């Protein structure tokens, strides 16, 4: 099958935006990974995205993916022209998010009798079909994928999408890249990083923005440090400089017990040094960093939001806590630090759940079925 994958941005060429935030979004990572996995199954994949910068090529091949960047201000026209000329061999369309130009692919696909699947990866993307003409067209897609049960309910309740057209399917993860370390491996990585081998290690790995609950982190950690001074906090991720500075100050005031790592390309080593994953985010669909950490055997502490509720089973694979309740996060961190056997048991269960529910080996075949055959999954 030749699959046309439409996404707002792809390989835009700059690692950070002007505000210091990483430029590559979760949706872009999902699009890239899904394309590679679908190619492994024998499909041909063309990605259509915006051409934002002069220095990026209008068309190139990246890791076997045929990439077409569409020019402003007539992206819609270029897309339609390519679908009926240079890319008329496309058999099915897969849209991630709601890029405005993709609505024209839906229209022409209807004329050509080719299936269209729409996947939403964030709660904010849930649309009301009656809000505008684009939403009305998006609502006519043949199949709909939700990466969390919350988004699945939103499709039905706000979008008016028939439930038989909706599949709840996580975006997936290569769990082989995020294995559970042995105790010896964990100790070795800590020693190489200058952390005591037997120190309890808490990991936070996400963009450093307000909605990730940075204020919860900076309020909870002093409580934890006071009661468990041997514990270490690893803060991994790039973001807003004033928040990074706030965390540096918090660490200084608490005996430098928090290490501010910054943005990294490969967070696996930091997960493998950890015992507990701290994730007080306020808004999420199915956060990639959460399932990476769980796959690595960390016990997660997160809020009762979005896709977090799909993978964190309270008191079984981690703990679900109220949004903004820094005292609750502090108490659970202390509890897990003081009860290592319970922590390890939860980490093992977290790893097993992610391996079963999110691994690409279990996901991509289902995604291919939905895109190409319209088969539904719950």
C-alpha positions as CSV (number, residue, x, y, z in Angstrom):
1,X,0.0,0.0,0.0
2,X,1.0,3.6,-0.7
3,X,0.0,5.7,2.4
4,X,-0.1,9.5,2.3
5,X,0.6,10.8,5.8
6,X,-0.3,14.4,6.4
7,X,1.1,16.4,9.4
8,X,1.6,20.0,10.2
9,X,5.4,19.9,10.4
10,X,8.2,17.5,9.7
11,X,12.0,17.8,10.1
12,X,11.8,21.6,10.2
13,X,15.5,22.1,10.6
14,X,15.7,24.0,13.9
15,X,16.1,22.2,17.2
16,X,14.8,25.1,19.4
17,X,12.3,27.8,18.9
18,X,13.0,31.4,19.9
19,X,11.5,30.9,23.3
20,X,13.9,28.1,24.1
21,X,11.5,25.3,23.7
22,X,12.3,22.2,21.6
23,X,10.9,22.7,18.1
24,X,9.9,19.1,17.4
25,X,6.5,18.3,18.7
26,X,5.2,14.9,19.9
27,X,3.0,14.6,16.9
28,X,6.0,15.0,14.6
29,X,7.8,12.3,16.4
30,X,4.8,10.0,16.1
31,X,4.4,10.8,12.4
32,X,8.1,9.9,11.8
33,X,8.0,6.8,13.9
34,X,4.7,5.6,12.3
35,X,6.0,6.1,8.8
36,X,9.2,4.1,9.6
37,X,7.2,1.3,11.1
38,X,4.7,1.2,8.3
39,X,7.6,1.0,5.8
40,X,8.9,-2.0,7.7
41,X,5.6,-3.7,7.1
42,X,6.2,-3.3,3.3
43,X,4.2,-0.1,2.7
44,X,5.4,3.0,0.8
45,X,4.8,6.2,2.8
46,X,4.8,9.8,1.6
47,X,4.6,12.6,4.2
48,X,3.0,15.9,3.3
49,X,3.9,18.8,5.6
50,X,4.4,22.6,5.6
51,X,7.5,24.2,4.1
52,X,8.4,26.8,6.7
53,X,12.0,27.7,5.9
54,X,13.8,28.7,2.8
55,X,16.7,26.3,3.5
56,X,14.5,23.2,3.8
57,X,14.1,21.1,0.6
58,X,10.7,21.0,-1.0
59,X,11.1,17.3,-1.6
60,X,13.6,14.7,-0.2
61,X,13.9,11.2,1.0
62,X,14.6,10.7,4.8
63,X,15.1,7.1,6.1
64,X,13.0,5.7,3.2
65,X,10.2,8.3,3.7
66,X,9.2,10.3,0.7
67,X,8.8,13.8,2.2
68,X,7.0,16.6,0.4
69,X,6.9,20.1,1.9
70,X,4.1,22.3,0.7
71,X,4.6,25.9,-0.2
72,X,2.7,28.8,1.2
73,X,0.3,30.4,0.4
74,X,-1.2,27.7,-1.9
75,X,-0.4,24.5,0.0
76,X,-3.9,23.3,-0.6
77,X,-3.6,23.6,-4.3
78,X,-0.1,22.0,-4.4
79,X,-1.4,19.1,-2.3
80,X,-4.4,18.5,-4.6
81,X,-2.2,18.7,-7.6
82,X,0.3,16.2,-6.3
83,X,-2.5,13.8,-5.3
84,X,-3.8,13.6,-8.8
85,X,-0.4,13.7,-10.6
86,X,3.0,12.9,-8.9
87,X,1.3,10.9,-6.1
88,X,-1.8,9.5,-7.7
89,X,-0.6,6.0,-6.6
90,X,-1.5,6.8,-3.0
91,X,-4.1,4.2,-1.8
92,X,-5.0,5.6,1.6
93,X,-4.5,8.8,3.7
94,X,-3.5,9.1,7.3
95,X,-3.8,12.6,9.0
96,X,-2.2,13.3,12.3
97,X,-3.7,16.3,14.1
98,X,-5.7,18.9,12.2
99,X,-3.3,20.7,9.7
100,X,-5.6,23.1,7.7
101,X,-4.2,22.0,4.3
102,X,-5.2,18.4,5.0
103,X,-8.9,19.1,4.7
104,X,-8.3,19.2,0.9
105,X,-6.9,15.7,0.9
106,X,-10.2,14.6,2.6
107,X,-12.2,16.2,-0.2
108,X,-10.2,14.8,-3.1
109,X,-10.0,11.4,-1.4
110,X,-13.8,11.3,-1.4
111,X,-13.8,12.0,-5.1
112,X,-11.2,9.3,-5.7
113,X,-12.9,6.8,-3.3
114,X,-9.8,6.4,-1.2
115,X,-10.1,5.9,2.6
116,X,-9.0,8.6,5.1
117,X,-8.1,8.1,8.7
118,X,-7.8,11.0,11.2
119,X,-5.7,10.6,14.4
120,X,-5.8,13.1,17.2
121,X,-3.0,13.0,19.7
122,X,-4.0,15.9,22.1
123,X,-7.2,16.8,24.0
124,X,-7.1,20.4,22.6
125,X,-7.6,19.0,19.0
126,X,-11.0,17.5,19.8
127,X,-13.3,19.4,17.5
128,X,-17.0,20.3,17.2
129,X,-18.1,19.3,13.8
130,X,-20.5,22.3,13.7
131,X,-17.9,25.0,14.5
132,X,-16.7,25.6,11.0
133,X,-16.6,24.2,7.5
134,X,-13.3,22.5,8.0
135,X,-14.5,20.6,11.0
136,X,-17.6,19.4,9.0
137,X,-15.2,18.0,6.4
138,X,-12.9,16.4,9.0
139,X,-16.0,14.7,10.5
140,X,-16.5,12.9,7.2
141,X,-13.3,10.9,7.4
142,X,-13.7,7.2,7.2
143,X,-11.9,6.2,10.3
144,X,-10.8,8.0,13.5
145,X,-8.0,7.1,15.9
146,X,-7.8,8.4,19.5
147,X,-4.5,7.9,21.4
148,X,-6.4,7.9,24.7
149,X,-9.9,7.0,25.9
150,X,-10.5,10.7,26.7
151,X,-10.0,11.6,23.1
152,X,-12.2,8.7,22.0
153,X,-15.0,10.0,24.1
154,X,-14.4,13.5,22.7
155,X,-14.8,12.3,19.2
156,X,-18.2,11.0,20.0
157,X,-19.5,13.7,22.3
158,X,-18.1,16.8,20.6
159,X,-17.4,15.7,17.1
160,X,-20.6,13.6,16.7
161,X,-18.5,10.7,15.3
162,X,-20.3,7.3,15.3
163,X,-18.6,5.1,17.8
164,X,-18.1,2.3,15.2
165,X,-15.7,4.6,13.4
166,X,-13.5,5.3,16.4
167,X,-10.5,3.2,17.5
168,X,-8.6,3.8,20.7
169,X,-5.0,3.1,19.9
170,X,-1.9,4.4,21.7
171,X,0.7,6.0,19.5
172,X,3.2,3.3,20.4
173,X,6.8,2.9,21.6
174,X,9.9,0.9,20.7
175,X,10.2,-0.7,24.1
176,X,13.4,-2.3,23.2
177,X,15.0,1.1,23.3
178,X,13.7,1.5,26.9
179,X,14.5,-1.7,28.7
180,X,14.5,-2.4,32.4
181,X,18.1,-2.3,33.7
182,X,19.5,-4.9,35.9
183,X,20.6,-3.7,39.4
184,X,24.2,-3.9,38.3
185,X,23.5,-1.8,35.2
186,X,21.6,0.8,37.2
187,X,24.5,1.0,39.8
188,X,27.1,1.4,37.0
189,X,25.3,4.2,35.3
190,X,24.8,6.0,38.5
191,X,28.5,5.7,39.4
192,X,29.5,6.9,36.0
193,X,27.3,10.0,36.5
194,X,28.6,10.7,40.0
195,X,25.5,9.5,41.9
196,X,25.8,7.1,44.8
197,X,24.9,3.6,43.8
198,X,22.3,3.1,46.5
199,X,20.8,6.6,46.4
200,X,17.0,6.7,45.6
201,X,16.7,8.6,42.2
202,X,13.6,10.4,41.0
203,X,13.4,11.4,37.4
204,X,11.4,14.2,35.7
205,X,11.7,14.2,31.9
206,X,9.6,16.7,29.9
207,X,9.5,20.1,28.3
208,X,10.1,22.8,31.0
209,X,6.9,24.7,30.7
210,X,4.2,25.8,33.2
211,X,1.7,23.2,32.1
212,X,4.1,20.4,33.0
213,X,3.6,21.2,36.7
214,X,7.1,22.7,37.3
215,X,5.7,24.7,40.3
216,X,4.4,21.4,41.8
217,X,7.9,19.9,41.3
218,X,9.7,22.9,42.9
219,X,7.3,22.9,45.9
220,X,7.3,19.1,46.5
221,X,11.1,18.5,46.2
222,X,12.1,20.5,49.3
223,X,9.7,18.4,51.4
224,X,11.2,15.2,50.0
225,X,14.8,16.4,50.5
226,X,14.1,17.3,54.1
227,X,12.8,13.8,54.9
228,X,15.0,11.8,52.5
229,X,18.2,13.8,52.1
230,X,19.9,10.9,50.3
231,X,17.5,11.1,47.4
232,X,18.5,12.7,44.1
233,X,16.3,14.4,41.5
234,X,17.2,14.3,37.8
235,X,15.4,17.1,35.7
236,X,15.8,16.3,32.0
237,X,14.4,18.5,29.3
238,X,14.8,21.9,27.6
239,X,12.4,24.8,27.9
240,X,11.8,28.2,29.3
241,X,14.9,29.7,30.8
242,X,13.2,31.4,33.7
243,X,11.8,28.1,34.8
244,X,15.1,26.4,34.5
245,X,16.6,29.1,36.6
246,X,13.9,28.6,39.2
247,X,14.8,24.9,39.4
248,X,18.5,25.7,39.7
249,X,17.7,28.0,42.6
250,X,15.5,25.3,44.2
251,X,18.4,22.8,43.9
252,X,20.9,25.3,45.4
253,X,18.6,25.8,48.4
254,X,18.4,22.0,48.9
255,X,22.0,21.0,49.0
256,X,22.2,20.6,45.2
257,X,20.1,17.5,45.4
258,X,18.4,18.2,42.0
259,X,20.6,17.9,38.9
260,X,19.4,20.1,36.0
261,X,20.4,18.1,32.9
262,X,18.7,20.1,30.1
263,X,17.7,18.9,26.7
264,X,19.0,15.5,25.6
265,X,18.5,13.5,22.4
266,X,18.5,10.1,24.1
267,X,17.0,10.1,27.7
268,X,17.4,6.3,28.1
269,X,20.4,6.5,30.4
270,X,18.6,8.9,32.8
271,X,15.5,6.6,33.0
272,X,17.8,3.7,33.7
273,X,19.4,5.5,36.7
274,X,15.9,6.2,38.2
275,X,13.5,4.5,40.6
276,X,10.6,6.9,40.5
277,X,9.1,9.0,37.6
278,X,7.7,12.3,38.7
279,X,5.2,13.7,36.2
280,X,2.8,16.4,37.6
281,X,1.6,17.6,34.2
282,X,-1.7,19.4,34.1
283,X,-2.7,18.5,30.5
284,X,-1.8,15.4,28.5
285,X,-3.1,12.9,26.0
286,X,-0.8,9.9,26.2
287,X,2.6,11.3,27.2
288,X,5.5,9.6,25.5
289,X,7.9,10.3,28.3
290,X,5.6,8.6,30.8
291,X,5.5,5.4,28.8
292,X,9.2,5.5,28.2
293,X,9.8,5.8,31.9
294,X,7.3,3.0,32.7
295,X,8.9,0.8,30.0
296,X,12.3,1.4,31.8
297,X,10.8,0.1,35.1
298,X,10.2,3.4,36.9
299,X,7.2,3.7,39.2
300,X,5.2,6.8,38.0
301,X,3.6,9.5,40.0
302,X,1.2,11.4,37.8
303,X,-2.1,13.3,37.8
304,X,-5.6,12.0,37.0
305,X,-5.6,13.4,33.5
306,X,-6.1,12.2,29.9
307,X,-4.1,9.2,28.7
308,X,-2.2,8.9,32.0
309,X,-5.3,7.2,33.3
310,X,-5.0,4.6,30.5
311,X,-1.6,3.3,31.6
312,X,-1.2,4.2,35.3
313,X,-3.4,1.9,37.4
314,X,-3.5,3.5,40.8
315,X,-1.6,1.5,43.5
316,X,-0.7,-1.1,40.8
317,X,1.5,0.4,38.2
318,X,2.0,3.7,40.0
319,X,0.0,6.4,41.7
320,X,-2.6,8.8,40.4
321,X,-2.7,12.1,42.3
322,X,-4.8,15.3,42.2
323,X,-3.7,18.1,39.9
324,X,-1.6,20.8,41.6
325,X,-1.4,18.9,44.9
326,X,2.4,19.2,45.6
327,X,2.0,17.8,49.1
328,X,0.4,14.6,47.7
329,X,3.3,14.2,45.3
330,X,5.8,14.8,48.1
331,X,4.1,12.2,50.3
332,X,4.1,9.5,47.6
333,X,7.7,10.2,46.7
334,X,8.7,9.7,50.3
335,X,6.5,6.6,50.6
336,X,8.2,5.0,47.6
337,X,11.7,6.0,48.7
338,X,11.0,4.4,52.1
339,X,9.4,1.2,50.6
340,X,11.8,0.0,47.9
341,X,10.2,-3.5,47.5
342,X,6.8,-2.0,46.8
343,X,8.4,0.5,44.4
344,X,10.2,-2.3,42.5
345,X,7.1,-4.4,42.2
346,X,5.1,-1.5,40.8
347,X,8.0,-0.7,38.3
348,X,7.9,-4.3,37.0
349,X,4.1,-4.1,36.6
350,X,4.5,-0.7,34.8
351,X,7.0,-2.3,32.4
352,X,4.7,-5.2,31.6
353,X,1.7,-3.0,31.0
354,X,3.6,-0.7,28.5
355,X,5.1,-3.7,26.8
356,X,1.7,-5.2,26.2
357,X,-0.3,-2.1,25.5
358,X,2.1,0.3,23.7
359,X,4.9,-1.7,22.0
360,X,5.1,-1.1,18.3
361,X,5.0,-4.9,17.7
362,X,1.4,-4.8,19.0
363,X,0.4,-1.4,17.6
364,X,1.6,-0.9,14.1
365,X,-0.2,-3.9,12.6
366,X,-3.4,-2.6,14.0
367,X,-2.7,0.9,12.7
368,X,-2.1,-0.5,9.2
369,X,-5.4,-2.4,9.4
370,X,-7.3,0.8,10.4
371,X,-5.7,2.9,7.7
372,X,-6.0,0.4,4.9
373,X,-9.0,-1.8,5.8
374,X,-11.0,0.2,8.3
375,X,-10.8,-2.5,10.9
376,X,-11.8,-1.1,14.4
377,X,-9.9,-1.6,17.6
378,X,-10.8,-0.7,21.2
